[in-house]
Amino acid sequence: MRLVVIGGVAAGTKAASRARRLDPDLEITIYQEEAETSISECGLPYLLSGVVESRSDLIARTPEDFAGKDIEVLVRHRVEKISAEDKKLTVENLTTGERFEDSYDRLIISTGATANLPPIDGADLDGVFTLRFLRDTDAIQEYIKKHSSRKAAVIGGGYIGLEVAENLKELGMEVAIVEVVDRVANAYGPEVSKKVAEHLKEKGVSVDTCERVEEMVGQDGRVRAIRFNGEELEAELVVFGIGIKPCVGLAEDAGAKIGATGAIQVDKYLRTNLPDVWAAGDCAESTDLVTGEASWAPLGDTANQMGRVAGTNAARNSSDDEALEFPGVLGTGVFKVFDLRVAKTGLSAEAAENAGFEVVTASVDAGDTAGYYPGDGKTFVKLIADGATGRLLGAEVAGRKADKYVDICATAIWGRLSYPDLVNLDLAYAPPFGPVLSPVISAASVLANKIETANEGVRAAE
């Protein structure tokens, strides 16, 4: 029995490793277009600045490591075509140009996602980059070293843009962020976005919002400025961080259904509509656990979890009664920009309203240690709930312990807890670790007052 995996970053390598553990006799091959397997893409911005000292630190396992587990990994090989009818693949060796045919009994598609680069004049100039793979980091570092670049523009104020801006600033560069919408970190509510923007300015990063970049201005084939709103901003280096899109062309050409999110449509077992073909990772859809609707969550931990499910089911090829399910996602995420930690889970207030919930929000600015304990810091917590049932729908956190508090909220949403449950949570307390009542409990108490005042009591979510 032969299993082929297309894509060898997070989901693909996890799937292959899981399949090997379950079936020691399975023949497994991974085709990987990039030169490195099993890389941590989330660490790329920190490699730019040297916080991560070596590119090898971001490579979890090499082809030789996989060979030791009897998994064949062929890097710099691109699958050009899937013929689902006869289970054939057309593959190109990108090093030699050779094309050949392969076959499979079971197939996992984990082709990931690619960085967006809009059709802007001058985007092909030297010094204009996206950041998605190790080769991108290599190219940016080499360019900075070669040209002694001192002024950088980052296009986009989302996760990647903010992390890149921080790490370029750590290199001593002048950094400007240009964002097309009205605020940075716009996946969050305005309260958190404002805190991020203020912190960026404190650290010397300029922020221009509501600005659409019109052109990259070049000189001698290299970028020297960006133009927006009729003005030029000097930039010797430009990095686009305006999001990513799922790589679905190969699957779509083979007849795989593409969902409303633009990613490959899968069932709860991560099967596609093609026979004996699964999909996992950034190329595949999931289900939003709050709304029950299709969702696309291109996150590293989600890709690993999906890879485990796809690898299990491809190895066993079990009936529905025995197959492993992937339950869905909350989109829980955390990032830092300089000294500020920011996190979210579940729905934003806007998304909850769009989903038809009766939205009630509550927020607090609370200490993250006892007030008398040295080094007291502040944490902002915003809870989003359904006023009709009291059920928690989402949370946003900004502060040095954002990861801790958002994980509490993610667990609460996963368990379908309501605000009375949150008010009465039994959480750890000692002065060095937090106030006597966790900021999550404090925010839930505010939420309780709002909902109970409006509804004169509300039943707990079922």
C-alpha positions as CSV (number, residue, x, y, z in Angstrom):
1,M,0.0,0.0,0.0
2,R,1.4,3.3,-1.1
3,L,0.7,6.7,0.6
4,V,1.9,9.9,-1.2
5,V,1.9,13.3,0.6
6,I,2.2,16.5,-1.4
7,G,3.8,19.2,0.7
8,G,6.3,18.8,3.5
9,V,6.0,21.7,5.9
10,A,3.7,21.2,8.9
11,A,0.6,19.2,8.0
12,G,2.3,17.0,5.4
13,T,5.2,15.8,7.6
14,K,2.9,15.4,10.6
15,A,0.6,13.2,8.5
16,A,3.4,11.1,7.1
17,S,4.9,10.5,10.6
18,R,1.6,9.6,12.0
19,A,0.8,7.2,9.2
20,R,4.2,5.5,9.7
21,R,3.5,5.0,13.4
22,L,0.2,3.4,12.7
23,D,1.4,1.2,9.8
24,P,5.1,0.2,9.7
25,D,4.6,-1.5,6.3
26,L,3.1,1.4,4.5
27,E,5.2,2.8,1.6
28,I,5.3,6.6,2.2
29,T,6.7,9.3,-0.1
30,I,6.6,13.1,0.5
31,Y,7.0,15.5,-2.4
32,Q,8.2,18.9,-1.3
33,E,8.7,21.9,-3.7
34,E,10.9,23.8,-1.3
35,A,14.5,22.8,-0.4
36,E,13.7,22.3,3.3
37,T,11.2,20.1,5.0
38,S,9.4,20.5,8.3
39,I,10.2,24.2,8.8
40,S,8.8,26.6,11.3
41,E,7.4,29.4,9.1
42,C,6.3,31.2,12.3
43,G,9.9,31.8,13.2
44,L,10.9,33.4,9.9
45,P,10.6,37.1,11.1
46,Y,12.8,36.3,14.1
47,L,15.5,34.8,11.9
48,L,15.6,38.1,10.1
49,S,16.8,40.0,13.2
50,G,19.0,37.2,14.6
51,V,16.7,36.5,17.5
52,V,16.7,33.0,16.0
53,E,20.5,32.7,15.4
54,S,20.6,30.0,12.6
55,R,18.3,29.0,9.8
56,S,18.9,25.4,10.8
57,D,17.1,26.1,14.1
58,L,13.9,26.4,12.1
59,I,14.2,23.0,10.4
60,A,12.6,20.4,12.7
61,R,13.5,17.4,10.6
62,T,15.6,16.8,7.5
63,P,15.0,14.3,4.6
64,E,17.7,12.2,6.3
65,D,15.7,12.2,9.5
66,F,12.6,11.0,7.7
67,A,14.7,8.3,5.9
68,G,15.5,6.9,9.2
69,K,11.8,6.2,9.7
70,D,11.5,4.8,6.2
71,I,9.8,7.8,4.8
72,E,11.1,9.0,1.4
73,V,11.3,12.7,1.1
74,L,12.0,14.2,-2.3
75,V,12.7,18.0,-2.0
76,R,12.7,20.3,-5.0
77,H,10.1,18.2,-6.6
78,R,6.8,19.7,-7.7
79,V,3.6,17.6,-8.4
80,E,2.3,19.1,-11.6
81,K,-0.9,17.0,-12.0
82,I,-3.1,14.6,-10.1
83,S,-5.1,12.1,-12.1
84,A,-7.7,11.0,-9.6
85,E,-9.3,8.5,-11.9
86,D,-6.2,6.2,-12.2
87,K,-4.4,7.5,-9.1
88,K,-1.4,8.8,-11.1
89,L,0.8,11.8,-10.4
90,T,3.0,13.9,-12.8
91,V,6.1,15.1,-11.0
92,E,8.8,17.5,-12.0
93,N,12.3,17.4,-10.5
94,L,13.0,21.2,-10.2
95,T,16.7,20.7,-10.0
96,T,17.1,18.6,-13.2
97,G,13.9,19.5,-15.1
98,E,13.1,15.8,-15.4
99,R,9.4,14.9,-15.5
100,F,8.1,11.5,-14.4
101,E,5.0,9.7,-13.4
102,D,4.2,8.2,-10.0
103,S,1.2,6.4,-8.5
104,Y,-0.6,6.2,-5.2
105,D,-3.1,4.2,-3.3
106,R,-3.9,7.0,-0.9
107,L,-3.0,10.7,-1.2
108,I,-2.8,13.6,1.2
109,I,-2.7,17.1,-0.2
110,S,-1.0,19.6,2.1
111,T,0.1,22.2,-0.4
112,G,-0.2,25.0,2.1
113,A,-0.6,28.7,1.2
114,T,1.3,31.4,-0.6
115,A,1.9,35.0,0.2
116,N,-0.2,37.6,-1.5
117,L,1.6,40.0,-3.8
118,P,-0.8,42.4,-5.5
119,P,-0.3,43.6,-9.1
120,I,1.4,46.9,-8.3
121,D,3.7,48.7,-10.7
122,G,7.3,48.1,-9.6
123,A,6.6,45.0,-7.5
124,D,9.2,43.2,-9.5
125,L,12.0,45.6,-8.5
126,D,15.0,44.3,-6.5
127,G,14.4,44.9,-2.8
128,V,10.7,44.0,-2.9
129,F,9.9,40.9,-1.0
130,T,7.2,38.7,0.6
131,L,8.0,36.4,3.6
132,R,6.8,32.8,3.5
133,F,9.7,30.4,3.1
134,L,13.3,30.2,4.3
135,R,14.5,31.2,0.8
136,D,12.6,34.5,1.4
137,T,14.5,35.2,4.6
138,D,17.8,34.3,2.9
139,A,17.1,36.8,0.2
140,I,16.1,39.6,2.5
141,Q,19.1,39.1,4.7
142,E,21.4,39.0,1.7
143,Y,19.9,42.1,0.2
144,I,20.2,44.1,3.4
145,K,23.8,43.1,3.8
146,K,24.7,43.8,0.2
147,H,23.0,47.2,0.0
148,S,23.3,48.3,3.6
149,S,19.6,49.1,3.6
150,R,18.5,51.5,6.3
151,K,14.9,52.4,5.5
152,A,12.1,49.8,5.2
153,A,8.4,49.9,4.4
154,V,6.1,47.1,5.4
155,I,2.9,46.9,3.5
156,G,0.2,45.4,5.7
157,G,-0.5,45.7,9.4
158,G,-1.6,42.1,10.2
159,Y,0.4,39.4,12.0
160,I,3.2,39.0,9.5
161,G,3.5,42.7,8.8
162,L,3.7,43.6,12.5
163,E,6.3,40.9,13.3
164,V,8.4,41.8,10.3
165,A,8.3,45.5,11.3
166,E,9.5,44.7,14.8
167,N,12.4,42.6,13.6
168,L,13.5,45.0,10.9
169,K,13.5,47.7,13.6
170,E,15.6,45.4,15.8
171,L,18.2,45.5,13.1
172,G,18.4,49.3,13.5
173,M,16.3,50.2,10.4
174,E,13.8,53.0,10.0
175,V,10.5,51.2,9.6
176,A,7.1,52.4,8.3
177,I,3.9,50.4,8.1
178,V,1.4,51.2,5.4
179,E,-2.1,49.7,5.9
180,V,-5.0,50.0,3.5
181,V,-7.8,49.9,6.1
182,D,-8.3,52.2,9.0
183,R,-6.2,50.5,11.6
184,V,-3.4,47.9,12.1
185,A,-4.3,44.5,13.7
186,N,-7.7,44.9,12.2
187,A,-8.7,41.3,12.9
188,Y,-9.2,42.6,16.4
189,G,-11.6,45.2,17.8
190,P,-10.7,48.9,17.8
191,E,-9.5,48.8,21.5
192,V,-6.7,46.4,20.8
193,S,-5.8,47.9,17.5
194,K,-5.3,51.3,19.2
195,K,-3.0,49.7,21.8
196,V,-0.9,48.1,19.0
197,A,-0.7,51.4,17.0
198,E,0.3,53.4,20.1
199,H,3.0,50.8,21.0
200,L,4.4,50.8,17.5
201,K,4.8,54.6,17.7
202,E,6.4,54.4,21.1
203,K,9.0,52.1,19.5
204,G,9.7,54.5,16.6
205,V,7.7,52.7,13.9
206,S,5.6,55.1,11.8
207,V,2.1,53.9,10.9
208,D,0.0,55.2,7.9
209,T,-3.5,53.8,7.7
210,C,-6.3,54.2,5.1
211,E,-3.5,54.3,2.5
212,R,-3.4,52.1,-0.6
213,V,0.1,51.7,-2.1
214,E,0.0,52.7,-5.8
215,E,3.5,52.1,-7.0
216,M,7.0,50.9,-6.1
217,V,9.4,53.6,-7.3
218,G,12.7,52.3,-8.6
219,Q,16.1,53.5,-9.5
220,D,18.7,51.4,-11.4
221,G,16.4,48.4,-11.0
222,R,16.1,48.7,-7.2
223,V,13.3,50.0,-5.1
224,R,13.9,53.5,-3.6
225,A,10.4,54.5,-2.5
226,I,6.8,53.6,-2.4
227,R,4.1,56.0,-3.6
228,F,0.6,56.4,-2.0
229,N,-1.8,59.3,-1.8
230,G,0.3,61.1,-4.4
231,E,3.4,61.2,-2.1
232,E,6.5,59.2,-1.9
233,L,7.9,57.5,1.1
234,E,11.6,56.6,0.9
235,A,12.2,52.8,1.2
236,E,15.3,50.9,0.4
237,L,13.6,47.7,1.3
238,V,9.9,46.7,1.0
239,V,8.2,43.7,2.5
240,F,4.6,42.8,1.7
241,G,2.7,41.3,4.6
242,I,-0.9,41.5,3.2
243,G,-1.9,38.0,4.0
244,I,-1.8,34.6,2.3
245,K,-4.1,32.5,0.1
246,P,-4.5,28.7,0.0
247,C,-2.7,26.8,-2.8
248,V,-5.5,24.9,-4.3
249,G,-4.8,24.9,-8.1
250,L,-3.4,21.4,-8.2
251,A,-6.3,20.0,-6.2
252,E,-8.9,22.0,-8.2
253,D,-7.5,20.9,-11.5
254,A,-7.9,17.3,-10.3
255,G,-11.6,17.8,-9.6
256,A,-11.4,18.6,-5.8
257,K,-14.2,20.8,-4.6
258,I,-13.2,24.3,-3.4
259,G,-15.2,25.7,-0.5
260,A,-16.6,29.1,0.1
261,T,-13.4,30.2,1.9
262,G,-11.3,29.5,-1.2
263,A,-9.6,26.4,0.4
264,I,-10.2,22.8,-0.4
265,Q,-13.5,21.5,0.9
266,V,-13.2,18.5,3.3
267,D,-15.5,16.5,5.5
268,K,-15.0,16.1,9.3
269,Y,-12.5,13.3,8.5
270,L,-10.5,15.7,6.2
271,R,-11.5,13.7,3.1
272,T,-11.9,15.5,-0.2
273,N,-14.6,14.5,-2.7
274,L,-11.8,12.6,-4.6
275,P,-11.5,8.9,-3.8
276,D,-8.8,8.1,-1.3
277,V,-7.6,11.7,-1.1
278,W,-7.4,13.8,2.0
279,A,-6.4,17.4,2.5
280,A,-4.8,19.1,5.6
281,G,-3.1,22.3,6.6
282,D,-3.3,25.8,5.2
283,C,-4.8,24.5,1.9
284,A,-7.8,23.0,3.5
285,E,-11.1,24.3,5.0
286,S,-12.2,23.6,8.6
287,T,-15.3,24.3,10.6
288,D,-15.8,27.3,12.9
289,L,-16.7,25.8,16.3
290,V,-18.8,28.8,17.3
291,T,-20.9,29.3,14.1
292,G,-20.7,25.8,12.6
293,E,-19.8,27.4,9.2
294,A,-16.9,26.7,7.0
295,S,-13.7,28.4,8.2
296,W,-10.1,28.8,7.0
297,A,-7.5,29.0,9.8
298,P,-4.0,29.0,8.4
299,L,-2.1,28.5,11.7
300,G,0.8,26.3,12.5
301,D,-0.8,24.5,15.4
302,T,-3.9,23.9,13.4
303,A,-1.9,22.5,10.5
304,N,-0.2,20.0,12.8
305,Q,-3.5,18.9,14.3
306,M,-5.1,18.5,10.8
307,G,-2.0,16.5,9.7
308,R,-2.4,14.1,12.6
309,V,-6.0,13.4,11.6
310,A,-5.4,13.1,7.9
311,G,-2.4,10.8,8.5
312,T,-4.4,8.6,10.8
313,N,-7.3,8.2,8.4
314,A,-5.1,7.7,5.4
315,A,-3.1,5.0,7.2
316,R,-6.2,3.2,8.4
317,N,-8.7,4.0,5.6
318,S,-11.3,3.2,8.2
319,S,-15.1,3.4,7.9
320,D,-16.8,6.5,9.3
321,D,-17.5,4.8,12.6
322,E,-13.8,4.3,13.2
323,A,-12.2,7.3,11.4
324,L,-10.7,10.1,13.5
325,E,-12.6,13.4,13.3
326,F,-11.1,16.9,13.1
327,P,-13.6,18.9,15.3
328,G,-12.9,22.4,14.0
329,V,-11.2,25.6,15.1
330,L,-11.7,28.7,17.1
331,G,-9.0,30.6,15.3
332,T,-7.0,31.1,18.5
333,G,-3.9,33.1,17.9
334,V,-1.3,35.1,19.7
335,F,1.5,37.4,18.6
336,K,3.9,40.0,20.0
337,V,5.0,43.3,18.7
338,F,8.0,44.5,20.7
339,D,6.9,44.4,24.4
340,L,3.2,44.0,23.7
341,R,1.5,40.6,23.6
342,V,-1.8,40.3,21.8
343,A,-4.2,37.3,21.4
344,K,-7.6,36.4,20.3
345,T,-10.0,33.4,20.1
346,G,-13.4,32.8,18.7
347,L,-15.5,35.5,17.1
348,S,-14.9,39.3,17.1
349,A,-17.9,41.4,18.0
350,E,-18.4,42.3,14.3
351,A,-18.2,38.6,13.3
352,A,-20.6,37.6,16.0
353,E,-23.1,40.2,14.8
354,N,-22.7,39.1,11.2
355,A,-23.4,35.5,12.4
356,G,-26.7,36.6,13.9
357,F,-25.9,36.6,17.6
358,E,-27.2,39.1,20.1
359,V,-23.8,40.5,20.9
360,V,-22.9,41.8,24.4
361,T,-19.3,42.8,25.1
362,A,-17.4,43.6,28.3
363,S,-13.8,44.7,28.8
364,V,-11.5,45.5,31.7
365,D,-8.0,46.9,32.1
366,A,-6.6,44.9,35.1
367,G,-3.3,44.2,36.8
368,D,-1.6,41.0,35.9
369,T,-0.1,40.6,39.3
370,A,-1.3,41.7,42.8
371,G,-1.3,45.5,42.9
372,Y,1.4,45.6,45.7
373,Y,3.7,43.2,44.0
374,P,6.8,44.7,42.2
375,G,6.6,44.8,38.4
376,D,2.8,45.2,38.2
377,G,1.6,45.3,34.6
378,K,-1.7,45.8,32.9
379,T,-3.8,43.5,30.8
380,F,-6.7,44.3,28.6
381,V,-9.4,41.6,28.3
382,K,-12.5,41.9,26.1
383,L,-15.2,39.2,26.2
384,I,-17.8,38.8,23.5
385,A,-20.9,36.9,24.4
386,D,-24.4,36.0,23.2
387,G,-26.9,38.0,25.2
388,A,-29.7,35.5,24.5
389,T,-27.9,32.6,26.2
390,G,-24.9,34.1,28.0
391,R,-22.6,31.8,26.0
392,L,-19.0,33.1,25.5
393,L,-18.3,33.6,21.8
394,G,-14.9,35.3,21.6
395,A,-12.2,37.1,23.5
396,E,-9.4,39.5,22.8
397,V,-6.4,40.2,25.1
398,A,-3.5,42.6,25.2
399,G,-0.8,42.5,27.8
400,R,2.2,40.5,28.9
401,K,0.2,37.5,29.9
402,A,-2.1,37.5,26.9
403,D,-1.4,33.8,26.0
404,K,-2.5,32.6,29.5
405,Y,-5.8,34.5,29.5
406,V,-6.7,33.8,25.9
407,D,-6.1,30.0,26.5
408,I,-8.6,30.2,29.4
409,C,-11.1,31.8,27.1
410,A,-10.5,29.3,24.3
411,T,-11.1,26.4,26.6
412,A,-14.3,28.1,27.9
413,I,-15.6,28.5,24.3
414,W,-14.6,25.0,23.4
415,G,-16.6,23.8,26.4
416,R,-19.5,26.0,25.5
417,L,-19.4,27.8,28.9
418,S,-21.5,30.8,29.7
419,Y,-20.7,33.9,31.7
420,P,-21.9,32.4,35.1
421,D,-19.3,29.6,34.5
422,L,-16.6,32.2,33.9
423,V,-17.5,34.2,37.0
424,N,-17.0,31.1,39.1
425,L,-13.9,29.6,37.5
426,D,-11.4,28.2,40.0
427,L,-8.1,29.6,38.7
428,A,-4.7,29.7,40.3
429,Y,-3.8,32.7,42.4
430,A,-0.7,34.0,44.1
431,P,0.5,37.7,44.1
432,P,3.4,37.2,41.7
433,F,1.1,35.6,39.1
434,G,-2.0,37.7,39.1
435,P,-4.6,39.6,41.1
436,V,-6.9,37.8,43.5
437,L,-9.5,37.6,40.7
438,S,-8.2,36.8,37.3
439,P,-8.9,39.5,34.6
440,V,-11.0,36.9,32.8
441,I,-13.2,36.6,35.9
442,S,-13.3,40.4,36.3
443,A,-14.4,40.8,32.7
444,A,-17.0,38.1,33.1
445,S,-18.4,39.9,36.1
446,V,-18.8,43.0,34.0
447,L,-20.5,40.9,31.4
448,A,-22.9,39.4,34.0
449,N,-23.9,42.9,35.1
450,K,-24.6,44.0,31.5
451,I,-26.6,40.9,30.5
452,E,-28.6,40.5,33.8
453,T,-29.4,44.2,33.9
454,A,-30.7,44.0,30.3
455,N,-32.5,40.7,30.6
456,E,-33.3,40.5,34.3
457,G,-31.5,37.2,34.4
458,V,-30.6,34.8,31.5
459,R,-30.4,31.1,31.4
460,A,-27.0,29.5,31.0
461,A,-26.0,28.3,27.5
462,E,-26.9,24.7,26.9
